[in-house]
């Protein structure tokens, strides 16, 4: 049975992925049954999407809004309690082999007087539990990117220069966020608007990134600073 499951996972696009040899056949049956139920939910979701190129495994209690603005590639896994509000100018585009784990929120528009721009996620991207992606300006996440639990992305800041006007009434500033390929973002890291993170970089857990990060950098701290370069 394990050999069959490994072959199926390979056909779904997970290269060199082998399940743990300690799994019993009973464990595998439970997992397969759970994925089958998720697959049924995914088939229903596919009916409403703008575009879908493959299988979707959809968890329980998910809220996917404005589905007609979402495009998905092959083999998309969405965990339980995930919320996606895709209302935006350009919509949301997922590549192939994207995993979005439990309780993650993707919010493209907060108020309808100013729609968000859009979100693009590349191939082979893993987003762990409890992440928050705010899409006000354009957010681009490259391929082979990993997010640890609790990562937050903010793509908007608020003006506060005028002392005679409440901050809530002052204009917003939107610059965008770019995360290039092969980046690892550690647990509870925060990425602020206007930031570009170069290819192959590592963001340490708990860091607050408020400026551009060159490729192959390892950064940590509040605010994040380069502590090492991958050579």
Secondary structure, 3 states (H helix, E strand, C coil): CHHHHHHHHHHCCCCCCCCCCCCCHHHHHHHHHHHHHHHHHHHHHHCCCCEECCCEEECCCCEEECHHHEEECCCEEECCCCEEECCECCCEEECCCEEECCCCEEECCCCCCCCECCEEECCCEEECCCCEEECCCCEEECCCCEECCCCEECCCEECCCCCCCCHHHCCEECCCEEECCCCEECCCCEECCCCEECCCCEECCCCEECCCECCCEEEECECCEEEEECC
